[in-house]
C-alpha cells in the first residue's frame, strides 16, 4: 500500500460543508510548542475520538503528552522522540493522528482497513514526544534554557555549542538506555552524562522513563512500537520466549514487508535498556523499534525524507491496532451480545473485564443493556463511556422489571425481600394477610408498597 503523503485520504467535502481540515503539516520542524499546539487542535477538532493526557513532566517542566485515538478497549502504544535528534518520529506520529482521525470521522477506508470499525475495537495511544527537553535543546540550542545551565550543556556536548547531534535528555541521560531490562549489561555507556549513550546511575531514574513505564502499566497495551532514526531497520527481538517467537516474527515480517525495513537478527546477548526491550521482557507481548529514514551521521533526518517515511509507515498504526485487537480478544474472549440487566446494588466500574483496572467510580441500581459479556463481567453504558461491572448473583437481574400496578390480596404470611431473590440474606421480614398495591413486576415477583418502603414478594406466596 503506497500512497503519496496527503493523498490517501483525499475526499470531496461533504454536502453539509462540515469537514475537518488538515491540522498537521509534517514538512516542518515539530518543536515541543508546535506539537502541544497541534495536539490541542486535534483534540478540539475530534472531541469524541481523541483524548489527551499528561503522563509526566520533565526536569525543565515540559509536559509529556499522550494522545488516545479511538474508542476500543484494546490498546496499542506508539511513541516517538525518545532520542532528541530523532524527532522525525514526532512528525510521523502527529501526521498519523491527523490522517487516522480524518478517516474515522468521514468513515473512510485506509488501504485495506475500515478505520472507524478498527478504532472502535482498538484504541491507539500515541506519545509523540517522549523527550521534549532533549528535542528542544537539539532544535533550538541554549537559548531555550536558563543561562545557568548553558555551561553544563556545553560540557556534556564535548565543548560544542552546536547541539544537532544531541540524543540524550537535558540531564545528559539516554532515555532509551534507562528501562530495567538487562540494564546492568548495557554496553558502551559513558561513565558520566553526555550528549548520547549515558545510561544513568540506575535504571528508571529519569522522569521520561518513569512516565513511560507507569503509562505502559496503566494502558496495558497489546503491542508497543517505538519510532527512532535512522537506518531503515526494525528491531523485534529481546530474549523473546520460545512460545512467542513465531507470533512476533510473523508480525515483524509483515512490518518489514510494509516498510521495506531490514530486520535486525536476534542476538543471544542483546544490550538492553530500551523501552521495547523492557516491554517485551515485562509483558511478554510484541515490541518493535523502527529506525526511520536513510542513515544519517549523528544528526536529525532532513524534512524531505518524510515523503518516503510516510509511504513506508502510513498504515503501520492501523496494522498494529488490527493485531492488537486480536491479541486482546485472545486474553478477553468477550461475547458481543445485548443483554438487559438490572443492577440491584451499587457496583464498582472497571475499564476492562479485569479487577486490575478499576475506574474509581461506582454505579448505583439501574436498568441497563449490556453489549458484551465475559463470564460474570458485563459491559454497560455509563456517563464515563462503556465500562465493565462484575456481578454476583445477588447484585443483578437478567431482564428489566416492568411497571405493574395492581391491588392484590395477601391470604397468608408472605416473606418480603430486599431484592427479587429467594435468598435468606435478602429477607426483610413477613407481611401479614392484607390488601396491598404493586409497583413493578419481574417474572413471578412483585414490588409492593409497605411501611418499610417498597419491597419484593413472590407471586406464589399470594
Secondary structure, DSSP 8 states (H G I E B T S, - for coil): ----TTTTT-----TT---------SSS---HHHHHHHHHHHHHHTTTTEEEEEEEE-TT--EEEEEEE-S-SEEEEEEE-SSGGGTHHHHHHHHHHHHHHHHHHTT-EETTEEHHHHHHHEEEEEES-S-HHHHHHHHHGGGGS-GGGHHHHHHHTTT-S--TT--S-TTS--GGG-SSSSGGG--S--SS--SS----SSTT-SHHHHHHHHHHHHH--SEEEEEEESSSEEE--SS--HHHHHHHHHHHHHHHHHH--EE----TT-----HHHHHHHHH-SEEEEEEESS--SSS---GGGHHHHHHHHTTHHHHHHHHHHHHHHHHS--EEEEEEEEE-S-EEEESSSSTT-EEEEEE-S-EEEEEEEETTEEEE--TTSSEEEE--GGGEEES--EE---EEEE-S-EEEESSSS--GGGEEEEE-SEEEEEEEEETTEEEEEETTEEEEEEGGG-
